């Protein structure tokens, strides 16, 4: 499925629009940008933008990058990965974040390895590509149209396995944790397609909807953390502490082995919060006992709608307060 818009923790990647013309032309008229791109002329004008829109942009594969300050650049994959940022957006990690999100979408479709290149003296871009998992496959020279000269360049390739291996992770004794990505959607959907899981969640429908699963299989962009929980590289659940509220689930095939306790304890320590809230259905004694064992205490009760069950049920509110030093 081709998605017109992607989101990451700080960025929105959306279709390139005619209204981006002035920002694109201004950025690409700056040699600090165009000297690192092989095919762009200098100066860069409206006719060049027209050519870009009519001959280069591919729907669902070429994205405008928007940050808090609005349009900041372009990122996309067709035959290879390419990106650029306006100089005012340099130094914030946007290039890596945007490229990682586009690559995640690419690999979620079971796509082939991704190729790219960078000029040999473009140390920042080479560093970004290495952190994304790209490895060098060759070298040569490529014409830089803006400078009017052939320059040494490095050819690189990224496999799905190397992309996964390069994702930032945390670890506990037996588990690893990282942001969910679109390529995790099939494994995530398999878990939430089990009634035993979804009946204990508040906001998931029954039967599970794959579009909702896809919407959840992205890096969390809000306050706090949301992780996939992995055992030997396989997704076995998720955990989040968002705005001070804890939520989690574990695949029934991996329950009763202490994984939920291990994951929650690690996330609580990483959150640095002095107080964490949680809420469980009254008919979920296993989760209630687990949270009590981690130091949570009951602080209230109420009724809420269970989306999966289609009825209102009683819930128990629990609060963890860190001991005073």
Phi, psi and omega in degrees: 000129178275127180254129183287333184222139178236153176230151173229190185302320184238353190237154167243130177249113189233171176300148175285134186242160175302327180291351176275355187309306185298319182291321179293312181299317180297316182293317185279353170278356179266118181298340176297336177264304190292339180292344179261002183242129191287323194260359186269139178278167170221125002288165181247127186232190182299322179295325178291322176295319177301317179297317179302313182293323186271337189233345184247315182297131176238124182303132179079359180231341178243126188232140165279139180261125176243130173247195180299333181265015179093207182300131179230352180166194183228143174213141178189167176225124165238275173271339178206164177282136174216147178200158169205154177233146171295144184306328181294344181259002180289153173085008180248001181079012183293323183298313179296317181297315180294314181297319180298320180292319179293320178296320178299318178295319179300311183286339178294343180264010179071032188280166180288170175306152183257136177256155172198180175209164172213147174298144190297337180262011178266071185302318180300317181291320177298323178292318177300313182297321178296320179292335175280348179108359180294145176235149181289135178239351181178179177206162180181210176233147179221141180288128171261107187295322182297324181266346180069035181210154175277135185228148177298140178223160180249127176267139186221159180218150179227122174267164177301316182298319180289328177296314179297315183297334183272351181293139179297134181226158168240161184222146167246198184301317185237349190241159169237156184223137174203169175301143172288144179231162182305329180288351175275351187303315180300317180292320178296318182294326177298322180289313185279002172271007178257126182302324180301330178276306190293330181298339181262002179258156183269323192248000179270138179278168171226129358291161182300140181256123186294328177297322177292322177299316178300320180294332179274339185273058179218157175302136181292135186251006184254200181280127179109213184217147170223122183237149158280144178256124186238138175238116183053038177085354181258135178291125178239000179168185176223160180210139177218145166234098186241125183052037177082008181247131182267137171213149181196161165205153180232139175305129180308331180294345182240014178280166178064029176235007178084006182292319181297316179299316180298317181293315181296315180300319179294316181294321178300317179295320181288331183293329182070012183277141177279340180218133179227137179255155174210158179218132181228153175293149180298335181265026178240069184296331181295314179292322179299315180294321179299312182294322175301319182292339179268003176102005177284146178232145181296133179232003178168167178221150176199176174253143177220160177279128171269113183297319181292319184274338178075021179221165175270137183225159177284141176235156178246125178268134180232150181227134172253128176240122182296141178300145177288139180294000000 
